Amino acid sequence: MIKSILQLAILGAALVGNTGCQNNGGTSGEFKKIHGVEYKILKDVKGKTAQMGDIVQYNLIAKSETATGGETEKQGHPGAMRVDTVRNPGDINAVLPFLSVGDSAVINISCDTILKTIPADQLERAQKMQPWLKKGNKVTINLTVVSIESEADYRKEMQQKQVEAQAEMKAREEKQLPVDDQKLQ
């Protein structure tokens, strides 16, 4: 339940896209369809493709007929997703195994397909959170793969970034403390 809402939020954050794909039939200009997801590889860079359990970091833009969202470059950092088993039609995980670093692709997902995966008791809430999620709409995601790494390597990287951020915060705090003390006196 939470996972389907999380995927929905990722799609909401991803309302248009520029995606990278390892050749699954080439960049012939034709859309391919797998598990309710239409995709077309726009740029196919040679390299290791994403494997089950890998973490794919990506930049994307997601669009529907009525909204644009999830522009990761505007957020200042790429999105990340673990390559996992496709659990529902319309799951972007269906496309990730065809991608390698530097690839880009466009992914189309019918909102009708997404709506079918949301439990009835959560449907109204999901549509309030994602107003673009309406019958007949389509989400187009442009996705570019920034990196692919093992989950263990990704966790190490995130832990290192957390340590660096904490050190930076402590340095700012130590610099600010005398200023604040002076103001209080």
Secondary structure as UniProt FT lines:
FT   HELIX           2..13
FT   STRAND          32..34
FT   TURN            35..36
FT   STRAND          37..43
FT   TURN            52..53
FT   STRAND          55..63
FT   STRAND          68..69
FT   HELIX           72..75
FT   STRAND          79..82
FT   TURN            89..90
FT   HELIX           92..94
FT   HELIX           96..98
FT   TURN            101..102
FT   STRAND          104..110
FT   HELIX           111..117
FT   HELIX           120..129
FT   TURN            131..132
FT   TURN            135..136
FT   STRAND          138..149
FT   HELIX           151..184
//
